[in-house]
């Protein structure tokens, strides 16, 4: 069965510091992978997606993610975070059927 | 950029009452979805809808739930007799093609449903 694990419930980084949010997935075939961001009281905004091809994908707001098949990972990175990046981040997997399976999310806190 | 819009943003309903959550998907999208997020938990798939019929549904989507596309623009989720545990944020999503394609799902801002 498809599943997504985000091992960090909360992450705190200082503004300007680099960020990496971890995501591991379980899926029988080549997955479609997504990162969504949810600001408080808002909906889910797609940051980036991986379907095939280059394993390093660029997204909006300066985010990138790298698909590593050998590690079943799709970690999200940003070289320098801004206070406005504080939000909840969801990794998700899809491709075998109509649904997307979400991880439990990682809440990102930014220190000034 | 076109958006998925959901109304209302917050719905408060007495337990046992029927509630209808409304969504207007992106206009050229053909696949529609409902997800829910109970407070503090992850986003869970409820149902997908294509060509005027349900294409997939989860265990959560029992007989109390139904979906409909009553006209060319709206996509609704109805809960017939609400329970306390139905309190959650409900997200509508749409995509141009199905989840098996490389077309991502676009989500609305959600409707927060509170059952009293």
Interface residues (C-beta under 8 A of the other chain):
Chain A: X32 X34 X36 X42 X43 X44 X45 X46 X49 X51 X52 X90 X92 X94 X95 X96 X97 X98 X99 X100 X101 X102 X103 X104 X105
Chain B: X4 X6 X31 X33 X35 X41 X42 X43 X44 X45 X48 X50 X55 X56 X58 X91 X93 X98 X99 X100 X102 X104 X105 X106 X107 X108 X109 X110
